[in-house]
């Protein structure tokens, strides 16, 4: 199975993009190395054989052009060294040495409840509304950024109150002391503020990326190195009896979705019937994958994989409990279908273990698990370099975090996208962000996320 994201060397990364810092080096002894497009606000990859490239890069950063520019490097893997030049890049970006440090003026947190248009049920939980913890950052320059997180205690262990407290008591105070012009340091300040609390970190990390994209006058998609265009997403068929799930599937395909994720793990012996009825009802033109949300054992997974493989199911997502990596590796070795890791991977250490054990073919990265865009881009790059196929998904979340995840999925050209959460919000209590049209996600053209909070949280242009 090939890699999921396109790994062509010419994919651009814009200044401040975490994906740039995470991009793996190129290997080989080719005396005429390829050219790659890469920029970063905090680190240059310096080729000792071509010091003039660094000078050219510094000149680029000095430019006052309104549109961020791309820097071209030639690369020989053995000649590259990562050289931190944070102080230099701050001075270059500010235009002169000793420029005043830029701080955050305000960090505000508000919780809103967003009802779903239809209940969402898995083998782990049932949801009828999303609690959205919304963060607004305001820099001294007046530029604002927004982000959000939604608690999923069954997955991340976080509550609404815990997310708000982590932001207000730990992440916020440290971020206030940080020079916002040192973008990489600001991202790392969020990650190092406290242990765990990945959803709280994600909300602030998203808001920082939104703020920087607005500051640069580009969309978040462009900020992450992506190109505009529609992004296909799946739609989830919630766990119910086989007949009800077939009705859900037919309704979703009638609304234009051509990819369906089927929730399984009902413990009633009807999982094969669920898949069969959906395949027969939806027809051969609809792509299917299944997700039992950790509900099966090794033996059950192998039995179910063989039973549903004739219905052209593309893969099984996280069939085993998250920490049973040895079992997952056994399943992946013996299964009739490819295996996707979801809850098994939160951060780099988890991914390293999965890759060492060869426990999955596909990686599903979610911002609430990873801690935001910065860490999510790192995971995607590592998985891509290791030959895994890529997927970006979400929990049931609000519009800001789902819009951010969609921009990341587009930037990495992920073949699997599970970002239908925004589609099922009855009232998002926000304007802007991504839109949905017949199974496709469409991106806003304005700067940043393009999100405007409703009501008291509003005022963002």
TAJOBEL-V603929 format. One record per residue. N is the residue number from 0. RES is the residue in one small letter. PSI is psi in degrees with one decimal (999 if undefined). Layout:
# TAJOBEL-V603929
N;RES;PSI  N;RES;PSI
This chain:
# TAJOBEL-V603929
0;x;130.7  1;x;176.4  2;x;152.4  3;x;-43.6  4;x;144.0  5;x;129.9  6;x;23.5  7;x;144.1  8;x;-9.2  9;x;7.7  10;x;129.6  11;x;148.9  12;x;132.2  13;x;165.7  14;x;134.9  15;x;-2.6  16;x;128.1  17;x;-26.5  18;x;-27.4  19;x;-48.0  20;x;-27.2  21;x;-11.0  22;x;123.5  23;x;150.5  24;x;160.9  25;x;141.7  26;x;164.7  27;x;165.8  28;x;23.9  29;x;119.3  30;x;-16.4  31;x;77.7  32;x;155.9  33;x;163.9  34;x;140.3  35;x;150.7  36;x;123.1  37;x;135.3  38;x;156.5  39;x;144.3  40;x;-19.1  41;x;-23.3  42;x;138.9  43;x;144.9  44;x;110.6  45;x;126.9  46;x;116.1  47;x;-28.0  48;x;-15.0  49;x;66.5  50;x;-21.5  51;x;-23.9  52;x;-39.2  53;x;-42.5  54;x;-39.9  55;x;-37.8  56;x;-42.3  57;x;-38.6  58;x;-37.9  59;x;-42.9  60;x;-29.9  61;x;-19.3  62;x;139.9  63;x;17.2  64;x;140.4  65;x;-27.9  66;x;125.6  67;x;138.6  68;x;157.6  69;x;141.0  70;x;134.5  71;x;134.2  72;x;147.3  73;x;148.8  74;x;135.0  75;x;122.1  76;x;-43.4  77;x;-17.1  78;x;-6.6  79;x;140.2  80;x;135.8  81;x;116.8  82;x;112.6  83;x;127.2  84;x;48.7  85;x;-43.6  86;x;-43.6  87;x;-45.2  88;x;-33.0  89;x;-44.9  90;x;-41.8  91;x;-41.1  92;x;-37.1  93;x;-20.0  94;x;-17.1  95;x;153.8  96;x;140.7  97;x;14.9  98;x;146.7  99;x;138.3  100;x;137.8  101;x;125.8  102;x;167.6  103;x;136.4  104;x;-32.4  105;x;140.1  106;x;117.9  107;x;147.1  108;x;133.0  109;x;143.7  110;x;129.0  111;x;153.3  112;x;130.6  113;x;108.0  114;x;146.8  115;x;151.0  116;x;-22.6  117;x;144.6  118;x;146.8  119;x;122.1  120;x;133.6  121;x;-175.9  122;x;-11.7  123;x;-30.5  124;x;168.6  125;x;136.8  126;x;133.6  127;x;-14.0  128;x;154.0  129;x;128.7  130;x;120.1  131;x;113.4  132;x;109.7  133;x;132.2  134;x;135.7  135;x;124.1  136;x;137.5  137;x;118.0  138;x;163.6  139;x;-26.7  140;x;-10.4  141;x;-10.5  142;x;139.0  143;x;157.6  144;x;145.6  145;x;150.2  146;x;172.0  147;x;162.1  148;x;148.0  149;x;127.3  150;x;139.1  151;x;83.5  152;x;-33.2  153;x;-17.3  154;x;-59.8  155;x;-13.5  156;x;9.1  157;x;150.7  158;x;168.3  159;x;-47.7  160;x;-38.1  161;x;-40.1  162;x;-47.3  163;x;-42.8  164;x;-40.0  165;x;-38.2  166;x;-47.4  167;x;-35.2  168;x;-22.6  169;x;-61.1  170;x;-47.8  171;x;-52.5  172;x;-38.9  173;x;-39.1  174;x;-31.4  175;x;-27.1  176;x;-0.1  177;x;140.8  178;x;112.2  179;x;-22.5  180;x;-19.4  181;x;81.1  182;x;-45.0  183;x;-38.1  184;x;-37.1  185;x;-43.8  186;x;-44.2  187;x;-28.8  188;x;-41.4  189;x;-46.1  190;x;-31.7  191;x;0.5  192;x;-34.6  193;x;165.5  194;x;150.1  195;x;-139.0  196;x;48.8  197;x;-33.2  198;x;-39.7  199;x;-43.8  200;x;-39.4  201;x;-43.1  202;x;-45.3  203;x;-39.1  204;x;-43.6  205;x;-43.9  206;x;-37.8  207;x;-45.6  208;x;-39.3  209;x;-42.9  210;x;-46.2  211;x;-38.1  212;x;-41.9  213;x;-41.4  214;x;-37.4  215;x;-8.2  216;x;27.6  217;x;161.3  218;x;160.1  219;x;-36.6  220;x;-47.4  221;x;-40.2  222;x;-35.8  223;x;-0.8  224;x;10.0  225;x;167.4  226;x;145.1  227;x;153.8  228;x;159.6  229;x;145.6  230;x;115.3  231;x;138.4  232;x;157.8  233;x;176.4  234;x;142.8  235;x;133.4  236;x;110.0  237;x;153.6  238;x;127.1  239;x;-168.4  240;x;158.5  241;x;-40.5  242;x;-44.1  243;x;-37.4  244;x;-35.2  245;x;-40.8  246;x;-42.9  247;x;-47.8  248;x;-42.9  249;x;-37.3  250;x;-43.0  251;x;-41.1  252;x;-33.4  253;x;-26.4  254;x;2.1  255;x;-1.9  256;x;132.0  257;x;6.4  258;x;129.1  259;x;133.4  260;x;123.3  261;x;119.3  262;x;125.8  263;x;-169.7  264;x;31.3  265;x;-10.4  266;x;28.6  267;x;8.5  268;x;12.5  269;x;13.5  270;x;-40.8  271;x;-40.6  272;x;-36.0  273;x;-48.5  274;x;-43.5  275;x;-47.8  276;x;-38.3  277;x;-42.3  278;x;-44.3  279;x;-35.8  280;x;-41.7  281;x;-26.4  282;x;173.1  283;x;-15.3  284;x;-3.0  285;x;129.5  286;x;138.2  287;x;139.0  288;x;160.1  289;x;153.0  290;x;103.4  291;x;1.4  292;x;56.2  293;x;16.9  294;x;-12.1  295;x;161.0  296;x;177.0  297;x;-49.1  298;x;-42.4  299;x;-39.9  300;x;-45.0  301;x;-38.7  302;x;-45.2  303;x;-38.8  304;x;-44.0  305;x;-35.8  306;x;-35.5  307;x;-10.0  308;x;-36.7  309;x;-14.0  310;x;20.7  311;x;47.4  312;x;134.0  313;x;-35.3  314;x;167.2  315;x;128.3  316;x;127.9  317;x;67.6  318;x;-30.0  319;x;163.5  320;x;144.9  321;x;-37.4  322;x;-1.8  323;x;70.7  324;x;-33.9  325;x;-41.1  326;x;-39.9  327;x;-39.2  328;x;-39.3  329;x;-43.1  330;x;-45.3  331;x;-33.9  332;x;-33.1  333;x;-12.0  334;x;148.7  335;x;-11.4  336;x;151.9  337;x;157.1  338;x;135.7  339;x;132.1  340;x;128.6  341;x;-85.2  342;x;-13.9  343;x;-17.4  344;x;117.7  345;x;-46.6  346;x;-172.7  347;x;-38.7  348;x;-42.1  349;x;-44.9  350;x;-39.3  351;x;-43.6  352;x;-42.2  353;x;-42.5  354;x;-39.1  355;x;-38.3  356;x;-6.3  357;x;49.4  358;x;-5.8  359;x;152.5  360;x;-27.1  361;x;146.1  362;x;127.0  363;x;111.8  364;x;130.4  365;x;137.8  366;x;-36.0  367;x;-29.5  368;x;-41.6  369;x;-25.9  370;x;19.7  371;x;-173.5  372;x;-36.7  373;x;-53.3  374;x;-33.5  375;x;-40.9  376;x;-35.9  377;x;-46.0  378;x;-43.3  379;x;-40.4  380;x;-41.8  381;x;-46.9  382;x;-41.4  383;x;-45.0  384;x;-29.3  385;x;2.7  386;x;10.9  387;x;151.8  388;x;153.4  389;x;144.4  390;x;139.6  391;x;127.8  392;x;-171.6  393;x;165.3  394;x;-166.0  395;x;110.8  396;x;173.4  397;x;178.1  398;x;-31.4  399;x;-48.4  400;x;-35.9  401;x;-38.1  402;x;-40.6  403;x;-43.1  404;x;-38.3  405;x;-40.7  406;x;-39.3  407;x;-43.8  408;x;-41.4  409;x;-40.2  410;x;-32.4  411;x;4.8  412;x;44.9  413;x;132.7  414;x;-19.4  415;x;125.5  416;x;125.8  417;x;72.6  418;x;48.5  419;x;-0.4  420;x;-42.0  421;x;-26.3  422;x;-30.1  423;x;6.1  424;x;123.6  425;x;-37.6  426;x;110.6  427;x;-12.9  428;x;41.3  429;x;157.1  430;x;153.1  431;x;-163.1  432;x;-164.0  433;x;157.6  434;x;160.6  435;x;138.4  436;x;107.3  437;x;54.1  438;x;4.5  439;x;141.0  440;x;134.0  441;x;140.0  442;x;146.7  443;x;153.5  444;x;-19.2  445;x;178.9  446;x;150.6  447;x;-147.9  448;x;-23.5  449;x;20.6  450;x;135.8  451;x;116.8  452;x;145.0  453;x;157.7  454;x;-136.5  455;x;-21.0  456;x;-1.6  457;x;-163.3  458;x;6.3  459;x;128.5  460;x;999
